[in-house]
Amino acid sequence: MASQSQGVHQLLQAQKQAAEKVADARKRKALCLSRQRRRRRWGWSCTRERERERERESKRESKHRNSRASSRPGFIIPEKEIKTSDLK
């Protein structure tokens, strides 16, 4: 009888340890998935923010170019109209 109770006790311990390992693995998996989701969101928002910043910068540059050209109409000469005799 004593050997049977020891065997049952060992089986119960093994079952308990297995359940603990499974629970720990589930926690690690959930933690890993949440980290991946955060990284994806961060990466997406960061990429999106860079795109927005580039758009803003290009708009600023075009506005700046347009304002300079309109304030001094004869100041900017297109390259095709420049003659080598004018440079001397």
Sequence and secondary structure as in RCSB ss.txt:
>XXXX:A:sequence
MASQSQGVHQLLQAQKQAAEKVADARKRKALCLSRQRRRRRWGWSCTRERERERERESKRESKHRNSRASSRPGF
IIPEKEIKTSDLK
>XXXX:A:secstr
 HHHHHHHHHHHHHHHHHHHHHHHHHHHHHHHHHHHHHHHHHHHHHHHHHHHHHHHHHHHHHHHHHHHHHHSTTT
   GGG  HHHH 
